[in-house]
Amino acid sequence: MRVPRPLALALSLTVGLLAGCGPAADDAKQGSSTPPSAASSSAPVKRLTPHDPPQWFDVRGQVPLPEAATKGRTNLAGQIRGGGEDLPMLLHDSTAFVVSPTGVQVIDLADGRTMGEESAHGKVLRQDSDGYVLPPVLAGNEVLVPFLLEMPASGTYTAGAMVELVAVSAGPPYKAAWRTTIKLPEWAFHSSGKVQAAAIGAENGTAVITVTSGDEAVSYGIDTASHALRWTQPGLEAVQTGTGMAVGLLHVEPLTSVPLGVDLAAGTEKWRGEKTYAAIMNGAGPDTVRIAGPQVAQTGDQLLDVTSGQARTAMPPGMRAVSCTYDLSQTLVCENGFAIAAVDATTGKLLWALDDGDQGRKPPKVTAVWHGRVYGRGASGPVVLDARTGADMPTKPEAAPILVNPYVGVVLEDNRLFSYPAGG
């Protein structure tokens, strides 16, 4: 299971994933559209048709995405470390917001045109931080993008670190609606390890961002109208916002934390869980998080209510060290080695499990889960499963995407990301 990420992400969360590669163009469906030509002022505007969820992807409509989306993230085998959920990219309708340490590009997924760009206002904190940038999040009509920057020395004040939060309009003209900066604790400037800034989400006029480095963490609540800092929670690595709460893990000792819920508007503590070694928290629904990890007891692998911190239900036995991904609908899809299982996100009931060799089937390597579908690579190529039943869907998907939305699937091929139009 990965480091926590916001549930507000409008994209498929993946776990321990290998990136799928798209097939050759001659494997595409008959009647697929031809690749988009270079954009020009006289060319007709290309449109993408939504399919929710997509059943297949048109490899003939391949659109390359900026190299910033994969810079510093592929291993020697040509795979994305951490899977698609760690890519510095947000899919929103037919556009992609691609983030680097120094700025954000807005790409039209129909033809690859750059629709807008914004740059960070300052010097990057770490020059080698391409692989550490996290995805932005959608908050209403804005996309929240945090940048880690160096705060220069001034007068008697020494240099330090700061986070600049930039809110980019989610529609034309794709420009910064507002910006604000927050000075970070000294550990962020002096840390020898990686430092990451994550936008967690926003609700009722408060945006939450988290900065982490090893066992250090801090979370901030920012007023989206005045852009002023509302609250600070040292030690809190926020994971999710929703129902008036910000929820995450409070770092109390090395490798030890406690689940914590704070009021979103004021930052005041509302509930606190038990101290847990090597705990991991992930979103499991709009008002639910999963608290798990290899060191928790079987009874400690639970789905918690974010408003109270109380357990809604326990996960099925034997899954405490298994990574699960919420499909942003009603199912948790879990993968461990050569097995896949699905759990109802409300009841914790095991829906189905597929082990290697079951009824002559071989579990695919999952690349993405989204809106009731499991995408991956099987023995014969890309496959799609029904997340509620585990059954193979009848349509050949043509590609195994690592990110999905109604308009496109994003595929890694030859260490480069491409988007393919969705089909239904």
C-alpha positions as CSV (number, residue, x, y, z in Angstrom):
1,M,0.0,0.0,0.0
2,R,1.4,3.4,-0.9
3,V,1.8,6.5,1.1
4,P,-1.6,8.1,1.6
5,R,-3.2,10.2,-1.1
6,P,-6.3,12.3,-1.3
7,L,-9.5,10.6,-2.2
8,A,-10.5,13.7,-4.1
9,L,-8.4,12.7,-6.8
10,A,-10.4,12.3,-9.9
11,L,-8.6,9.4,-11.2
12,S,-7.9,5.7,-10.6
13,L,-5.9,4.8,-7.5
14,T,-3.5,1.8,-8.0
15,V,-1.4,-0.2,-5.7
16,G,2.0,-1.9,-6.2
17,L,1.3,-1.7,-9.9
18,L,3.4,-2.4,-13.0
19,A,2.5,-0.1,-15.8
20,G,0.7,-1.7,-18.8
21,C,1.9,-1.1,-22.3
22,G,-0.5,-0.5,-25.2
23,P,-0.6,-2.9,-28.1
24,A,0.4,-2.2,-31.6
25,A,-1.9,0.1,-33.7
26,D,-3.0,-2.9,-35.9
27,D,-4.6,-4.5,-32.8
28,A,-7.0,-1.5,-32.6
29,K,-10.7,-1.9,-33.1
30,Q,-12.0,-1.8,-36.6
31,G,-13.4,1.7,-37.4
32,S,-11.2,3.4,-34.8
33,S,-10.4,7.0,-35.4
34,T,-7.1,8.0,-37.0
35,P,-4.3,9.6,-34.9
36,P,-4.9,13.3,-34.4
37,S,-2.9,15.6,-36.6
38,A,-0.8,18.4,-35.4
39,A,-2.9,21.3,-34.0
40,S,-3.3,24.4,-36.2
41,S,-5.5,27.4,-36.3
42,S,-7.3,26.0,-39.3
43,A,-7.7,22.4,-38.1
44,P,-11.1,21.4,-36.7
45,V,-11.3,21.1,-33.0
46,K,-11.2,17.4,-31.9
47,R,-13.6,16.2,-29.3
48,L,-13.5,13.1,-27.0
49,T,-16.7,11.2,-26.2
50,P,-17.1,10.1,-22.5
51,H,-17.8,6.5,-21.6
52,D,-18.3,5.7,-17.9
53,P,-16.6,3.3,-17.3
54,P,-14.6,2.8,-20.5
55,Q,-14.6,-0.8,-22.0
56,W,-11.8,-0.3,-24.4
57,F,-9.3,2.3,-25.6
58,D,-8.6,3.4,-29.2
59,V,-4.8,3.0,-29.7
60,R,-5.0,4.7,-33.1
61,G,-5.9,8.0,-31.3
62,Q,-2.6,8.0,-29.3
63,V,-1.7,11.4,-27.9
64,P,1.8,11.9,-26.3
65,L,1.9,13.5,-22.9
66,P,4.7,15.8,-21.6
67,E,7.9,14.1,-20.5
68,A,7.5,15.8,-17.1
69,A,4.8,13.2,-16.3
70,T,7.4,10.4,-16.1
71,K,10.7,12.2,-15.5
72,G,12.6,10.4,-12.7
73,R,9.9,7.8,-12.2
74,T,10.7,4.8,-14.5
75,N,12.9,1.9,-13.4
76,L,15.3,-0.2,-15.6
77,A,12.4,-2.4,-16.6
78,G,10.5,0.6,-18.0
79,Q,7.9,0.5,-15.3
80,I,6.5,3.4,-13.2
81,R,7.6,3.2,-9.6
82,G,4.6,3.2,-7.3
83,G,2.1,2.8,-10.2
84,G,-0.1,5.4,-11.9
85,E,-1.4,6.9,-8.7
86,D,2.1,8.5,-8.0
87,L,2.2,10.2,-11.4
88,P,2.2,14.0,-11.1
89,M,-0.9,14.3,-13.2
90,L,-4.6,14.9,-12.8
91,L,-7.2,13.9,-15.5
92,H,-10.1,16.3,-15.6
93,D,-12.7,15.7,-18.3
94,S,-10.7,15.9,-21.6
95,T,-7.7,17.7,-20.1
96,A,-4.6,16.6,-18.1
97,F,-2.9,18.8,-15.6
98,V,0.8,17.7,-15.6
99,V,3.0,19.0,-12.8
100,S,6.8,19.4,-12.5
101,P,8.8,20.9,-9.6
102,T,8.7,24.2,-11.4
103,G,5.2,24.5,-13.0
104,V,2.1,22.9,-14.4
105,Q,0.9,22.3,-18.0
106,V,-2.7,21.9,-19.1
107,I,-2.9,19.4,-22.0
108,D,-5.9,18.8,-24.3
109,L,-6.2,15.0,-24.4
110,A,-7.9,15.1,-27.8
111,D,-4.9,16.4,-29.7
112,G,-2.1,17.1,-27.3
113,R,-2.2,20.9,-27.5
114,T,-1.0,22.9,-24.5
115,M,-4.0,24.8,-23.3
116,G,-2.3,26.7,-20.5
117,E,0.8,26.9,-18.3
118,E,1.7,28.3,-14.9
119,S,5.1,28.5,-13.2
120,A,6.1,28.4,-9.5
121,H,7.2,31.8,-8.2
122,G,10.5,31.0,-6.7
123,K,13.5,28.7,-6.6
124,V,12.9,25.0,-6.4
125,L,13.8,23.5,-2.9
126,R,15.5,20.4,-4.4
127,Q,16.9,20.3,-7.9
128,D,16.5,16.5,-8.1
129,S,12.9,16.3,-7.0
130,D,11.2,15.4,-10.3
131,G,10.3,11.9,-9.0
132,Y,8.9,13.2,-5.8
133,V,6.1,15.5,-7.2
134,L,2.6,14.3,-6.3
135,P,-0.6,14.7,-8.3
136,P,-2.7,17.9,-7.9
137,V,-6.3,17.7,-6.8
138,L,-9.5,19.1,-8.1
139,A,-11.4,21.4,-5.7
140,G,-14.6,22.8,-7.3
141,N,-13.6,24.8,-10.3
142,E,-9.9,24.9,-9.4
143,V,-7.0,22.6,-9.5
144,L,-4.7,22.8,-6.4
145,V,-1.0,22.5,-7.1
146,P,1.6,22.8,-4.3
147,F,5.2,23.7,-5.0
148,L,8.2,23.2,-2.7
149,L,10.4,26.3,-2.9
150,E,13.4,27.8,-1.2
151,M,12.7,30.9,1.0
152,P,15.7,33.2,0.5
153,A,17.6,34.7,3.4
154,S,16.5,38.3,4.2
155,G,18.1,40.6,6.7
156,T,18.9,38.7,9.8
157,Y,16.6,35.8,8.7
158,T,18.3,32.7,7.3
159,A,17.1,30.8,4.2
160,G,14.4,28.2,4.7
161,A,11.7,26.3,2.9
162,M,8.2,27.2,1.9
163,V,5.2,25.7,0.0
164,E,3.5,27.8,-2.6
165,L,-0.1,26.7,-3.2
166,V,-1.4,27.7,-6.7
167,A,-5.0,27.3,-7.6
168,V,-5.3,27.0,-11.4
169,S,-8.7,27.3,-13.1
170,A,-10.1,24.0,-14.2
171,G,-11.5,25.5,-17.4
172,P,-10.4,28.2,-19.8
173,P,-8.2,30.2,-19.6
174,Y,-6.4,27.7,-17.3
175,K,-4.6,30.4,-15.4
176,A,-3.8,30.9,-11.7
177,A,-6.8,32.1,-9.9
178,W,-4.8,32.7,-6.7
179,R,-1.6,31.9,-4.9
180,T,-0.4,31.8,-1.4
181,T,2.8,30.8,0.4
182,I,3.5,29.2,3.8
183,K,6.8,29.0,5.6
184,L,7.7,25.4,6.5
185,P,9.4,24.1,9.6
186,E,13.2,23.9,9.6
187,W,13.2,20.1,9.1
188,A,11.8,20.7,5.6
189,F,14.9,22.8,4.6
190,H,17.5,20.7,6.3
191,S,16.2,17.2,5.7
192,S,18.6,14.9,3.8
193,G,15.7,12.7,2.6
194,K,13.0,13.3,0.1
195,V,10.5,16.1,0.9
196,Q,7.0,15.9,-0.6
197,A,4.1,18.3,-0.7
198,A,0.5,17.0,-1.3
199,A,-2.7,18.8,-1.9
200,I,-5.3,16.6,0.0
201,G,-8.5,18.3,-1.0
202,A,-10.9,21.2,-0.2
203,E,-14.4,21.6,1.2
204,N,-16.5,24.4,2.5
205,G,-13.9,27.0,1.8
206,T,-10.9,25.2,3.3
207,A,-8.1,23.6,1.4
208,V,-5.7,21.1,3.1
209,I,-2.1,20.5,2.1
210,T,0.5,18.2,3.8
211,V,4.3,18.2,3.7
212,T,6.3,15.1,4.7
213,S,9.8,13.9,5.0
214,G,10.5,10.6,6.7
215,D,8.9,10.7,10.2
216,E,8.3,14.4,10.0
217,A,5.0,15.9,8.8
218,V,2.9,19.0,9.0
219,S,-0.6,19.8,7.6
220,Y,-2.2,23.2,6.9
221,G,-5.7,24.5,6.4
222,I,-6.0,27.4,4.0
223,D,-9.0,29.7,3.4
224,T,-9.8,29.5,-0.3
225,A,-11.5,32.9,-0.3
226,S,-9.0,35.0,1.6
227,H,-6.1,32.7,0.9
228,A,-5.0,33.1,4.5
229,L,-3.6,30.3,6.7
230,R,-6.4,29.0,9.0
231,W,-4.6,26.3,11.0
232,T,-1.5,24.3,11.4
233,Q,-1.2,20.7,12.7
234,P,2.4,19.7,13.3
235,G,3.0,16.0,12.9
236,L,-0.2,15.3,10.9
237,E,0.1,13.6,7.5
238,A,-3.4,14.3,6.2
239,V,-4.9,11.7,3.9
240,Q,-8.5,12.7,3.1
241,T,-10.9,15.6,3.5
242,G,-14.7,15.2,3.6
243,T,-17.8,15.6,5.8
244,G,-16.2,18.6,7.5
245,M,-13.1,16.7,8.5
246,A,-9.4,16.3,7.7
247,V,-8.2,12.8,8.5
248,G,-4.7,11.3,8.6
249,L,-1.9,9.8,10.7
250,L,-0.3,11.8,13.5
251,H,3.4,11.0,13.7
252,V,4.2,10.5,17.4
253,E,7.4,8.3,17.4
254,P,9.7,6.9,14.8
255,L,7.6,4.6,12.6
256,T,4.7,5.0,15.0
257,S,1.5,7.0,14.5
258,V,-2.1,7.4,15.6
259,P,-5.2,8.0,13.4
260,L,-6.4,11.5,13.9
261,G,-9.4,13.5,12.8
262,V,-9.5,17.3,12.9
263,D,-12.2,19.9,12.2
264,L,-11.7,21.1,8.6
265,A,-12.5,24.7,9.3
266,A,-10.6,25.2,12.6
267,G,-8.0,22.4,12.7
268,T,-9.1,21.4,16.2
269,E,-8.8,17.7,17.2
270,K,-12.1,15.8,17.0
271,W,-10.9,12.2,17.6
272,R,-7.8,10.2,18.1
273,G,-7.2,6.5,17.6
274,E,-4.7,4.0,19.1
275,K,-1.0,4.2,18.7
276,T,0.0,1.9,15.9
277,Y,3.4,0.8,14.6
278,A,3.9,0.9,10.8
279,A,0.3,2.0,10.2
280,I,-0.9,2.9,6.7
281,M,-4.1,4.9,6.0
282,N,-5.9,5.1,2.7
283,G,-9.2,6.5,1.5
284,A,-11.9,3.8,1.2
285,G,-15.0,6.0,0.4
286,P,-16.2,9.6,0.6
287,D,-16.5,9.3,4.4
288,T,-14.4,6.2,5.1
289,V,-10.7,5.4,5.5
290,R,-8.9,2.1,5.9
291,I,-6.3,1.8,8.7
292,A,-4.0,-1.2,8.1
293,G,-0.4,-2.3,7.9
294,P,1.8,-5.3,8.4
295,Q,2.2,-4.8,12.1
296,V,-1.5,-4.4,13.1
297,A,-3.5,-7.3,14.5
298,Q,-6.2,-8.8,12.3
299,T,-8.8,-6.9,14.3
300,G,-6.8,-3.7,13.6
301,D,-7.4,-3.9,9.8
302,Q,-10.6,-1.7,9.8
303,L,-12.7,0.8,7.9
304,L,-13.1,3.9,10.0
305,D,-15.8,6.5,9.9
306,V,-14.0,9.8,9.3
307,T,-16.4,11.9,11.4
308,S,-16.0,9.8,14.6
309,G,-13.0,7.6,14.1
310,Q,-15.1,4.6,15.0
311,A,-14.8,1.3,13.1
312,R,-17.5,0.8,10.5
313,T,-16.4,-2.8,9.9
314,A,-13.4,-5.0,9.9
315,M,-11.7,-6.1,6.6
316,P,-11.8,-9.8,5.8
317,P,-9.3,-12.0,7.6
318,G,-5.8,-12.3,6.1
319,M,-5.7,-8.9,4.3
320,R,-3.9,-6.7,6.8
321,A,-0.7,-6.6,4.6
322,V,-2.6,-6.5,1.3
323,S,-2.8,-3.3,-0.6
324,C,-6.3,-2.2,-1.7
325,T,-7.5,0.5,-4.0
326,Y,-10.9,2.2,-3.9
327,D,-12.5,2.4,-7.3
328,L,-14.3,5.7,-6.5
329,S,-17.6,3.8,-6.7
330,Q,-18.3,1.1,-4.1
331,T,-15.5,-1.5,-4.2
332,L,-12.0,-2.0,-2.8
333,V,-9.8,-4.0,-5.2
334,C,-6.9,-5.7,-3.5
335,E,-3.8,-7.3,-5.0
336,N,-1.0,-9.4,-3.4
337,G,1.4,-11.3,-5.5
338,F,-0.5,-13.8,-7.6
339,A,-4.0,-13.1,-6.2
340,I,-6.7,-10.5,-6.5
341,A,-9.7,-9.9,-4.3
342,A,-12.5,-7.4,-4.1
343,V,-14.2,-6.1,-0.9
344,D,-17.4,-4.1,-0.5
345,A,-16.3,-0.7,0.7
346,T,-19.4,-0.2,2.9
347,T,-19.8,-3.6,4.5
348,G,-16.2,-5.0,4.3
349,K,-17.7,-8.2,2.8
350,L,-15.4,-10.2,0.5
351,L,-17.0,-10.2,-2.9
352,W,-14.7,-12.5,-4.8
353,A,-11.1,-13.7,-4.9
354,L,-9.0,-15.0,-7.8
355,D,-5.9,-17.0,-7.1
356,D,-3.4,-18.4,-9.7
357,G,-4.9,-21.5,-11.2
358,D,-8.5,-21.0,-10.0
359,Q,-10.8,-22.7,-12.5
360,G,-8.1,-22.4,-15.1
361,R,-7.8,-18.6,-14.7
362,K,-4.7,-16.6,-14.1
363,P,-5.0,-13.3,-12.3
364,P,-3.9,-10.3,-14.4
365,K,-1.4,-7.7,-13.3
366,V,-3.7,-4.9,-12.2
367,T,-2.8,-1.5,-13.7
368,A,-5.9,0.6,-12.6
369,V,-9.3,0.3,-11.0
370,W,-12.1,2.7,-11.7
371,H,-15.8,2.9,-11.5
372,G,-16.5,-0.8,-11.2
373,R,-13.8,-2.0,-13.6
374,V,-10.4,-3.6,-13.0
375,Y,-7.9,-3.0,-15.8
376,G,-4.7,-5.0,-16.2
377,R,-2.6,-7.3,-18.3
378,G,-3.5,-10.9,-18.5
379,A,-1.9,-14.0,-20.2
380,S,-3.2,-12.9,-23.6
381,G,-2.8,-9.2,-23.3
382,P,-4.9,-6.3,-21.8
383,V,-8.0,-7.4,-19.9
384,V,-10.9,-5.8,-18.0
385,L,-12.7,-7.4,-15.1
386,D,-16.0,-6.5,-13.4
387,A,-15.0,-5.2,-10.0
388,R,-18.1,-6.6,-8.3
389,T,-18.0,-10.1,-9.7
390,G,-14.4,-10.7,-11.0
391,A,-15.8,-11.8,-14.3
392,D,-13.9,-11.0,-17.5
393,M,-15.7,-8.3,-19.5
394,P,-16.4,-9.5,-23.1
395,T,-14.8,-6.5,-24.9
396,K,-11.0,-6.6,-25.6
397,P,-9.7,-3.3,-24.1
398,E,-6.8,-3.0,-26.5
399,A,-4.6,-1.3,-23.8
400,A,-3.9,-1.6,-20.1
401,P,-4.1,1.9,-18.7
402,I,-2.5,3.1,-15.5
403,L,-4.9,6.1,-15.2
404,V,-8.5,6.2,-16.3
405,N,-11.4,8.7,-16.6
406,P,-14.5,8.7,-18.9
407,Y,-12.5,10.2,-21.8
408,V,-9.2,8.5,-21.9
409,G,-6.9,5.8,-20.6
410,V,-3.2,6.7,-19.9
411,V,-0.7,4.1,-20.9
412,L,3.1,3.8,-20.5
413,E,4.9,2.7,-23.6
414,D,8.7,2.9,-24.2
415,N,9.1,5.0,-21.0
416,R,6.7,7.6,-22.4
417,L,3.0,8.3,-21.4
418,F,0.3,8.4,-24.0
419,S,-3.5,8.9,-23.7
420,Y,-5.9,6.8,-25.7
421,P,-9.5,7.8,-26.3
422,A,-12.0,5.8,-24.3
423,G,-14.6,3.6,-25.9
424,G,-17.8,2.0,-24.6
